[in-house]
Amino acid sequence: MINDITTMIKKGITKQSILYLSFFGFILFSNILRAQPSENIPTSLQESFQKYETLKKNNPYQAVSMMKEAANLDIIQNNNKVKSSIYNRIGNIYLELKIYPLAMDAYFESLKYINLAKDENGKAYCLNDIGNVYYALNNFQLPQKYYQQSLEIFEKLKDNYGIAVACNNLGMVALKTQKYEKALSFYKRALVIRKQNNNLGLIGHSKLLIAQVFLEQGYFEKAINYMKEARQMYARDREPENVATADFQLGKAYFLYKKYPESLHFYESALNLYTLKQQHLEVGNTTLEIAACYENLDKYKQAEESAQRANILFESYKLKSRKLDAILFLSKLYLKQNRYKEAAKYQTEYINLEKLIETENSRSEFSKLLYSIDAFKETQEIKQLRVINSQQTLRTRLLLVLFLISILFIIYFIISFNQKRKQQQLMNNKTKEIASLELYKKEQENERLNRELNFRNNELASKAISMVKTNEFIDEIIKLLQQLIIPKTAQKSINQIIDKLNFFKKDDGWKEFEVRFEKVHSDFYRNIEKSHPNLTPNERKICAFLRLNMTTKEISALTYKSAKSIDVARSRLRKKMDLPRDENLITYLSQF
């Protein structure tokens, strides 16, 4: 984790370098998790499914509405496989929009119908989709569970393509939890299967996954060799976009290896391919990486020109978050050259743009929340109408049966008596079914609430770390400005800049974190203090972070303490709480 900008400049590692490693992993993730089982769509619905494919990028909410309407058509009421496919598509859109509770509901609905269809292959893919949502929430124990179930089904069906997909998914979970040998084992198993099928594109993809493991371990030569082999596969497969991706990753690997001329060579190759395909975002990203190479080669003029080109490109295509990285790079570059006026200008622009992005993100999240509430209400209303219709149908049938029984009772007393007994038994069975349905609905609601709590926990932890990093950045800038030796005539301008930076600086990060935490877990501190009154305030803070399932590394960044200190604090907590060796501390804290 990068703690301050000065150290980052000295080491030659930019913020975007770290971001692109994560971005690379997400690209690989999205490429392998969207494989779908074969479908048999009725002819009357094929037009709707084609419109869905057109709308899902430009108007996703309309695409969701179209799928919901299709799910209620009479023609598919007995076609559970198609209904499962419809809810799968709804879940895919919600996952893309990061509306995770609704995505999870849609995928579980898809799983319900595929189970009714008794389609084991489709079930494996549904389990895979559910795992995707948990993976997106960074809850890695649950996706591992669902991916493992998916793998077991594929193995039972001897579906090699599905086995490779499940292995790659499990490999990603292992990589995220830094279990490198386990990740390599899964990735290499998938690679063997893909070699048997002789699919050059997928072979290249598997090699890139393996390269990522070696890259995270710092084995640059091994990573680069696998990347070059992947590039050869893509070139033989005549896929220029994939070749560009491989070139970009080779540039990144050489950059981290501090071999900047080689890095520059592959970045420029990737840039040419991206430019040819008019992939504007990738062109801007690659141009910014080229600027970082020039900076580390002490070619500041070329670095400035490349960064400015990237900044203009991001501006023209309204890519604000990427423009933020370009501005940050230029600011650090000018600071490195002691060009304080230009640095201050871009620092101010950075803060203003960051505030604008935060405001837009807040509005976007609020819009998503309103849509989620409306969608949930709509779903509940539809379910209620179905229950009412079912009850009315049941009443009508009961009245008809009672009428017939009455006539038969007059004519045939003994037969009517037997009919009454059968009818009573039928009603008892219906009552049991309704009770079972109510229990299932309660279980589903509890599961939904738990998923929403997990989502809030992840959001809370992410927000807290973001506030701390922002304050660290502003403090460092203020410190650098205060150390400047400048004429008195310019002192007033510098003081104004410092005042503005202090104005934008967030209040005490812990206090805001504590307020947000108590909103989500209102009884946590009271319960923990009641059970363990001997805990210090700092130990209660660490308990709160652990309650959010935060890692030692994340807690270290948030509390300004070393990872070793956090581990010692965790050991001290276990002793104070008198926990046995086999009991997990995080599991224990989740009970409060």
C-alpha positions, 0 to 999 in steps of 0.5 A: 500500500502506498502511504505518501506521494513522495515515497511513490515518486522516488520508487517510480511507482504510480497510482495508476500502475496499482489500479491497472493491475486490479483492472487487469484482474477484473478484465480476466474475471469478466471474460471467464464468468459470463459463459452461459449454458445452451438455451432453447428460446421460443420463436415468439420470444427471440425478438425480445431477447434480441432487443435485450442485447441491444438495450442492456448497454445503453438503457439497462433499466428498460432491458430489465423491464422487458425481461420482467414482462417476458417472465409473466407471459403465459407462453412460458409459464410451464417452461422453467428453463426459459424463465431461469434464463430470463432471471439470469439476464436480469441478474447480469444487468444488476451485477453490471450496475453494482446493485448487488441485492437485486442481482442476488435475488434475480440469480436465486430466482433463476436457480429456483426455476432451473432446479424445477427444470432439473437441469444440472448443467444450468444449475452449475452456471446459476451457482457460478453467477451467485458466486460472482455477486459475492466475489464482487462484494469481496466476500471470498469464502462464499464465492469459493463455496458456490464455485466449488459446487459448480465444479463438482456438478461439471465434473459429474457431467464431464463438461470440460468447458465448465470445469475450466470455467469453475477452475479459473473462478476458484483460482481467482478466489485463491489469488485474492486470498494470496494462496498462490500455489492453490491459484496456480493449481486451478489455473494450470488444470484449466490450461490443460483442458483448454490445450486438449480442445486446442482453443488458442484464444482460451489457451492464451487467456489461461496463460495470462491468468497464470502470469498474473499469479507470478506477477503478484509474487514478484516473479517477473521473468516467469510472468513475462514468459507466460505473457509472451506465450499468451501473446503468441497464442492471440497472434496465431488466433488473429485476435488483435484486441487480445494481442493489444491486451497482452502487449499492455500487460507485458508493458506493465510487467516490465514497468514493475520489473523496472525495465523501462525501455522494454516496458515502453516498447510493449506499451507503444505496440499496444497503443498502435493496436488500440488506436487502430481499433479506436478503443479510446479508453485503452488509448488514454490508459496506455498513453498515461502508462507511457508517460510513467515510463518516460518519467522513470527514464528522466525524460520529463518533457516526453512524460509531460507531453504523453500525460497531457495527451492522455488528459485531453483524451479523457476530457474529450470522452468525459472519463472523469475518473481517468482524468483524475489519474492524469491530473495526479500524474502531472501534479507529481511530475511538476513537483519532481521538477520543482515547478511548484506553480504548475503543480499547485494548479493541478493539485487544486484541479485534482481536488475540485474534480475529485469532489465533483466525482464524489458528488456525481457518484453519490447522486448515482448511488441515490438513484440506484437506491431509489430504483432498488426500492421501486423494483423491490416494491414491484416484486412484492406487489406481483407476488402478492397478486399471485397469492391473491389469484391463487387464493381466489382460484382455490376458493372457486374450486372449493365451492364447486367441490362442496356443491358437488359433494352436497348433491352426492350427499343427498343421493349417495350418503356413503359415497359423499361421506368418503368424499368429505374425508378426502376433501378434508385431507386435501385441505390439510395438505394445502395448509401444510404447503402454504405454511412451508411457503411462508417459511421459505419466504421468511428464510429468503427475506433473512438471507436478503437482509444478511446480503444487504448487511454484508454490502453495507459493511464493505461499503463502510470499510471502503469509505473509511479507508478512502477518507484516510487516504484523502486526508493523507494526500492533502496533509502531504501536499500542505506539508510540501507547500509549507516547506517551500522557500518563496518570496514574500510576494507569493506567500499570500497565494501559497497561504490561500492554496493551503486554506483551500486544501484545509477547506476540502480536507475531511473531518476526523476520519475515525469520528465519521467512521464511528458514526456510520458504523453505529448506524449499521451496527447500533448495538455492537459497542454496547454488547461488546462492552457488556461482555468484555468491559476490560477492553480499551478504546483502541481495542474496541476500534479494532473489534469494529474493523474486524466486525467488518471482516477487514484484513490486517493490511486494511486495519493497518492503513486505517489506524496508522499502525504497522501490520505487526502491531495489528497482529499483536493487538489481535492476539491480545484481544483473543487472550482478553476474551479468553477464546479457545484456539479453534474459535475464529475471532472474526466469527466470534465478534460477528455475534455481537 
